[in-house]
Amino acid sequence: MATSVFQKNINSIRALHDHIIVRDMNFGERTLSSGIVLASDDRKSEGIRPRWAKVYAIGPEQKEIKVGQWVFVEHGRWTRGVEVEIQGESMTIRRIDGDCILLVSDDAPPTDDTISDK
């Protein structure tokens, strides 16, 4: 996980306008369907790829995305992560560019980010 600028304990967050705040963005290792583990590629040229993230909060003008959905975001279309503790739960949150969402899912992506190597 990328390091954050600061850590803050807060009670709640709300997004403004049509902004989208996400959490649980996957920067970890990936596994090929054959079982080969690929180390984390964050901050490397191989790491230039879209990522899944869970929508944590949306602004009042956001009509296309709902809290709790998973979004697949173009590479680099997110802010640096900020580590926060909200009501006792630690998480890293980011603001994403809503125009750069490639896919939306109500279901979580595979936790191991499995890649087909066929």
C-alpha positions as CSV (number, residue, x, y, z in Angstrom):
1,M,0.0,0.0,0.0
2,A,1.3,3.4,-0.9
3,T,2.2,5.7,2.0
4,S,-0.1,8.6,2.8
5,V,0.6,12.2,3.5
6,F,-0.9,12.1,7.0
7,Q,-3.1,10.1,9.3
8,K,-6.2,11.5,10.9
9,N,-9.0,10.2,13.2
10,I,-12.4,11.6,12.2
11,N,-16.0,10.8,12.8
12,S,-17.3,10.8,9.2
13,I,-16.6,12.1,5.7
14,R,-18.9,13.3,3.0
15,A,-18.1,13.9,-0.7
16,L,-18.9,17.2,-2.3
17,H,-20.6,18.0,-5.7
18,D,-20.3,14.9,-7.9
19,H,-17.0,13.6,-6.3
20,I,-16.4,9.9,-5.6
21,I,-14.4,8.8,-2.6
22,V,-13.1,5.2,-2.6
23,R,-11.3,2.8,-0.4
24,D,-9.8,-0.7,-0.7
25,M,-7.9,0.0,-3.9
26,N,-5.8,-3.0,-4.7
27,F,-2.0,-2.3,-5.0
28,G,-0.9,-5.7,-3.8
29,E,0.4,-8.9,-5.5
30,R,-1.5,-10.7,-8.2
31,T,-1.8,-14.4,-8.9
32,L,-1.9,-16.0,-12.4
33,S,-4.5,-18.7,-12.8
34,S,-1.6,-21.2,-12.9
35,G,-0.7,-20.2,-9.3
36,I,2.4,-18.0,-10.1
37,V,2.4,-15.0,-7.8
38,L,3.4,-11.6,-9.3
39,A,4.8,-9.2,-6.7
40,S,3.2,-5.9,-6.2
41,D,3.9,-3.6,-9.2
42,D,2.9,-0.3,-7.5
43,R,5.1,2.5,-8.6
44,K,6.7,0.5,-11.4
45,S,6.2,0.7,-15.1
46,E,4.4,-2.7,-15.0
47,G,2.0,-1.1,-12.5
48,I,0.4,1.2,-15.1
49,R,-2.9,-0.5,-15.2
50,P,-6.5,0.2,-14.0
51,R,-7.4,-0.8,-10.4
52,W,-10.6,-1.8,-8.6
53,A,-11.8,0.2,-5.6
54,K,-14.9,0.2,-3.4
55,V,-17.0,3.4,-3.4
56,Y,-17.1,4.8,0.2
57,A,-18.9,8.1,-0.4
58,I,-20.5,10.1,-3.2
59,G,-21.4,13.7,-3.6
60,P,-25.1,14.8,-3.8
61,E,-24.8,15.5,-7.5
62,Q,-23.4,12.0,-8.4
63,K,-26.2,10.1,-10.1
64,E,-24.3,7.2,-11.8
65,I,-22.5,5.5,-8.9
66,K,-23.7,4.2,-5.6
67,V,-22.0,3.8,-2.2
68,G,-20.8,0.1,-1.9
69,Q,-20.3,-0.5,-5.6
70,W,-16.9,-1.5,-7.0
71,V,-15.4,0.6,-9.7
72,F,-12.6,-0.1,-12.2
73,V,-10.6,3.1,-12.6
74,E,-8.1,4.1,-15.4
75,H,-4.5,4.2,-14.2
76,G,-3.5,7.2,-12.2
77,R,-7.0,8.8,-12.1
78,W,-7.0,8.8,-8.3
79,T,-5.5,11.0,-5.6
80,R,-2.8,10.0,-3.2
81,G,-4.2,7.9,-0.4
82,V,-5.0,9.4,3.0
83,E,-5.1,7.1,5.9
84,V,-8.0,7.8,8.2
85,E,-9.7,6.2,11.1
86,I,-13.5,6.6,10.9
87,Q,-15.5,5.3,13.8
88,G,-12.7,3.0,14.9
89,E,-12.0,1.5,11.4
90,S,-8.7,2.3,9.7
91,M,-8.7,2.7,5.9
92,T,-7.0,4.5,3.1
93,I,-9.4,6.8,1.1
94,R,-8.9,8.4,-2.3
95,R,-10.9,10.7,-4.6
96,I,-11.2,9.3,-8.1
97,D,-12.0,10.9,-11.4
98,G,-15.6,9.9,-12.2
99,D,-15.0,10.4,-16.0
100,C,-12.3,7.7,-15.9
101,I,-14.4,4.8,-14.5
102,L,-14.2,1.9,-16.9
103,L,-16.5,-0.6,-15.2
104,V,-18.9,-0.7,-12.3
105,S,-19.9,-3.8,-10.3
106,D,-22.2,-4.5,-7.4
107,D,-19.9,-7.5,-6.5
108,A,-16.4,-7.4,-5.2
109,P,-13.6,-8.4,-7.6
110,P,-11.6,-11.5,-6.8
111,T,-9.6,-10.8,-3.6
112,D,-6.4,-12.2,-5.1
113,D,-6.7,-10.3,-8.3
114,T,-6.3,-13.5,-10.3
115,I,-5.1,-13.1,-13.9
116,S,-5.8,-15.7,-16.6
117,D,-2.4,-16.7,-18.2
118,K,-4.0,-18.6,-21.1
